[in-house]
Amino acid sequence: MSNLKIYILFSILFVGLNVSAQEKKDTTLILINDIRVQIEVTEALNDLYNFKFEKAEQQFRWFKQKYAWHPLPYFLMGLSEWWKIMPNTKNKEYDERFLAYMDSTILVAENLHKKSPEYRIEAAFFLSAAYGFKGRLYSDEERKDWRKAAVAGKTALNYMEESKEKQDLSVELLFGDALYNYFSVWVPENYPALKPLLWFFKKGDKQLGLDQLTEVSYNAFYTRTEAMVWLMRILNSYENKTARAFQLSEYLHQTYPDNPYFHRYYARMLYGRGGFSAEMEQQSKQIIQRIDSGMVGYEATSGRYAAFFLGQMYERQKQLDEAKKYYEMVVKYATEIEATDSGYYLFSLIALGEISEKQGDKATAKRYFTEVKKKSNRKDEAWKDAKKRLKALEKGD
């Protein structure tokens, strides 16, 4: 166990768990539904989702001093680390702190669950949430620790079922239930090899999951924004309901304009709508400007998207020098994050080769097309396209 994890867990043991029984008796709040607590935490949550982490965490630390015996402040600190991961999931810099805070949430919640019957249901909710978020990290495309993801998911599900006993927590609880209902069907449909991991899980319902996510995104407090993010991604990527996904992306960007994940998703949705609008151009350029200025959370992943959209737009407008500038930027950003097998990188190289060919520089064009063949495999459309273009160049010679 790392020094960081030991420090956080011991701080809980000596501060959080030593709150006297009398203090807890005097604290009659069920925190998750208490309107006073929600008012206290609203500004901090807004700061978190707007990537003002220092301000949010200052408030969360104060919250931890006030409610050291409760899992909520530790969970919120973990959520802050989670959103530091979100712009570029290849970056594992924040994994350790995120997992440490989720383990802290679990430790405090388990203590509350065992020793304070009046908080048992609420503690079960946070146990479900913490295990659920750990499962999300383990199942990420860059980590793919399916065994740990399945174990965490199963544990989260067990606590979720227990916490359903309390009806007035139901709106927040629907978030976990919604994701389970949707993905317990989607995963085996799309990853048949993972079916054995789901044999011991109950059967879900994708449509019910979507309905539940919609309800949470309208009516929940703590899980509202997370539900919107998942609903947006599912509708756009899996359900082909891009109009509704666009509305969600626009709302999230307008509500949290400094969140780079929401910013680039909005730009991506604008690009997907076609037409290369002035709004898409403005948002994409703003992303690049924010990367150049070192704004928190803005990095090469977002830049790769934005530069590609601009390259496509200027190429369509036959402004080849401008298009070339942005395609070169895509190559630079993709190289920085070691994403040279991505479609954005490969098709930017093809576009650069095509522009070079149009400008009469066949040697440079050949170099770009050759690079595509090196970085892709034979089944990729990019590889086939590059091969065809190289043959055409050879014939021209």
N, C-alpha and C positions, 0 to 999 in steps of 0.2 A: 504494500500500500504506500502511495506517495506521501511526502510530507504535507502537501496541500490537503489531501483527503483526511489525513490524521488530524490536522489542525481543525478543519471544519467539523469533523465528527466529535472531537474532544470538546470543542467550544459549545456544542449542543449538550453534551453530557454534563458539563459543569455549569452551563448557564440555562439552557432550555429545560432539561429534565429535572432540575433541582428546584423548580418553582413549587412552592408548598401547596399542599392539598387545600389549605384555606384560601390561598390566592385563587385557585381554580374554581372553588365554590363561589367565591365572590364575583367571578367573571362568568356571568350567565349567558353571554352571547353565543349564539351559533354563528360563527363569524361569516361563513360563506353567504348567508342570506341577510346579514345585518346591514341595514341601509347606512348606518353611521360609518361602518367599516368600509363600505363601498364608496362613500363620499371621500373618506380618507385616502383611498387607494386609486381613485379615478385619475387624478392628475399624473401620478406615477406611471400608471399603465399607458396613458397617452404618451408620456415621455419615452417609455420603453419602445412602443411601436413606431415612434417617430425617431428612433435611434439616438435619443438623448440619454444614453445609458448612465452617465455619471449622475445626472439629476434623478433618474428613476431609482438607481441603486442607493442613493443617499436616503431617499424616502423609504425604501424597503428595509434598510438597516435600522432606521428609526422604528419602523413597523415591527422588526424583529425584537428590538428592545422591549416594546410594549406587549407583544404577544409571543414571547420566546418559547412558551409551552405549546404553541400551535404550529402545524405544518405549513400554513399559508405563506408566511414570509420567506421560508426556505424554498418553497415551490416558486414563488415569484422571482427570487434571485436566480434560480435555475432557468426560469423562462427567459430572463435577461441574457444568460449565456447562450441559450438556444438561438435567440435572434442574432447573436453575433456570428453564429454558424451559418445562418440561412443564406446570406449573399453568395457564399462560395463553399459548398459542402465538401470540396476537396481539401479545404483547410481544416486540419484537425487540432488546431491550436487551442480551441476552447472546449474540446471534448472532455478533458479531465475535470475542469471546473463544473461543467454542466452535469456530468455524472455524479460528482461529489455532492452537489446541491440536491440532486434528485435522491441520492442515497440518504442525505440528511433529512429530506422530507419524509422518506420512508421510516427512518429511525424514530423521528418525533411522532409521526402518525401511528406507528406500531405501539409506542408507549401510551399514547392517548387511547388507542383502540382497546388495549388490555386493561388500563387502570381507571378509565373514566367512562362508565357506561353511557352517560348522557351525551358523550361526544363520539360514541362508537360509529354511528352512521356517517358522520361528517369525516371522521378519520378514514373510514373505508373509501370515501370519495377521493381523498388525497392520495391514498395508497394506490387506487386505481389510476389516477392521473399521473403519478410519478412513474409507475411501472409502464404506463402507456407511452409516455414520452421517451423513456429509455428504449422501449421497443422501436419507436420511430427512428431513433438514432442508429440502432443496430441494423435496421432494415434499409437504411439509406443506401443508395446506389454506390456510394464510395466506400462503404463498409461491408455490406452484405454478410453480416454475421447472423444468418437465418436461425441458427439454433438458439442463440441468446434472444433474438427477437421473438421467437415462438414462446420461449419460457416466460419472458417479460409480458408478452401479450396474454398468455394464459393466466398469469397471476393477476394482471390488470382486470381481466374479465371476471375472475372470481370475486374480487373486491367490488367490482361494478355491480354485480348481481346482489351482493349484500347491501350496498348503499341504496339500491332502489327501494328498499323498505321504507325510506323516508320520502314521502310524496312531495314535500315542499322543496326538495332539492332536485326535482325531476328535470327542470329545464337545463341546468348545468350538466346533469348526468346524461342527457340525451346526446351530448357531443361524443362521448366514448361509445355509446350504443350505436350511434349513426355510423361512425367509422367502421365499427365491427360489422354491422349489417351490410355495408357496401363492400368492404374489402375481403371479407370472408368468402364472398362469392367471386369477386373480381380476381383475386390472387390465383386460385386454382384454375380459373378460366384462361389466364394469361401465362401462368407458370405451372404447368401440369406436374413438373417434378416436385413441387412443394406440397402436393396434395396429402402425402403421408403426414406432414406436420400438422395438418388441420383435421385429422380423423377424430380427435377427441374434443373438437370444438362444436358448438351447436351450429345449425345451419342458419345463414343470414338471409337478408332480403335487400337487394340493391335499391329498389325503389323506395322502400321504407327508410333506408339509410339516407337517401337524398331528401326525403320529406323531413326527416329529423334534423338534418344539417340546416335546412332552410329555417325550421322553427328556432333552432339555437341561434342562428345568425340574426334573427329578429328580436328574440326575447331574453337571451342569456346576458350575464354581466361579465364574468371572468372568461368564459369560453367563446364569447361572441365573435371576436376578431379571428381567432383560430378557426372557428367554424366557417367563416367567410372565405378564408384562405383555401381551406380544403374544398369547399363547394366550388369556388372559382376554378381551381385546378382540375377537379373531376369533370365539371361541365365542359371545360375547354378541351381537355386531353382525352377523355374517355367517352363522353356522352354526346359530343358534337352539338352542343348547345352554346354556340359561341356568342350569341347576342346577350344572353343572360350573364355569361362569364365576363363579357366586356363591361357590362354595367357594374359588376362587382369590382373589377379591376379599376375602373374609373373612380368609384366611391372610395376604395382603399387608398388610392394615390392622392386624391383630393383631401382625404381626412388625415393622412400621414404623409405629407409631401416630401419629407426627408428620409423616408424608408426606401433604401435602394432596391430591395426586392420588389416592393410594390411599384416603384418607379419603372423598373425595367419590364415588369410584367405588363404594365399599362402600355409602354412603348411597343412591346411585342404584340399586344392585342390590336393596337392601332395599325401596325404593319400587316397583321393578318387580315384586316378589313380591306386591304388593297387601296389603291388610289394614291399612295404616298402623299398623305395630307400634310399641310403646313404644321398641324399639331404633332404629327409623328416626327417631322424634322426638328421641331423645337424641342420636344422631349428627349430625343436621341442626342442632340447636341448638348443639352443641359447635363445629361448623364456623363458625357465625356468631359465637359468642363468641371464637373464635380470630382471626377477622378483626378484630373490635373491639379485641382486645388487641395486634394487630400481630405475631402469630406468623409466623415465616418461611414464606413460600410461600402463606399463606392470603390470598386476594384475592377480587375481585368475581366471577370466574368460578365459583369454588366456592360463593360466597354466593348467586349466582343459582340454582344447583341446589338448595341446601339450603332457601332461602326458598320456592321454588316447591313443594317437597315438603310443607313445613309449611302453606303456604297451601291446598293441596289437601286435606290431612288435616283442618284446622279447618273448611274449607267443608263437607266431607262430614259433619262432626260438628255442623254448623249453628251453629258459634261464629263468626258472621260478622265481628265486630269483630277477632278474632284473625286470621282469614283475610285480612281487608283489610290488616292491618298487614304480613303477610308478602308479600302480592302487591305492595304498594307498595314493599317492600324489593327484590323481583325487578326492578321497573321502575328503581329507583335503581341497582342493581348492573349491570343490562344497559346502562343509559345510560353508566355509567362506562367500560365496556369497548367501547362503540360496537357493541353487539349488538342494536340495536333492530329488526332484521329477523328475530330468532330466534323460534322457537315459544314459548319460555319467556316472552319479553317480550310477544308478541302475545296469548297466551292468558291471561296475567296481567291485561292490560288488559281483555279480555273478561270475566274473572271479576270484576274491580273494577266494571265497568259493570253486571254482573248483580246484584252485591251492592248497589250504589247504587240500582238499580231496585227491589229487594226492600225496601229501607229508605225508599222513597218519594222518592228524589232523582233524578227523571228527567232533569234538566238535566245533572247530573254523569255519569249513565249515557250520555247522548247524546254527551257530550264524549269519554268513553273509547272508545265504539264508532267515533266519527269518527276518532279517533287511530289505531285499528287499520286503518281503510281507507287512511289516509295512509301508514302504514308498511309495508303489505303490497301484493302485486299481485293482480290479479283472479283468478288461478288458485289462490291460496292458500285453504285451508279457513277460515282466520281472516278473510280478506276477505269471503268468502261469508256466514260466520256474523254478522259485524258488520253487513253490509248487511241481512240478514234481521231482525236485532234493531232496527236503526234504523227500518225500515219498520213494525215492530210498535209501536214507541214513537210514531211519527207517527200511526198509526191510533188509538192510545190517547188522543192529544191531541184 
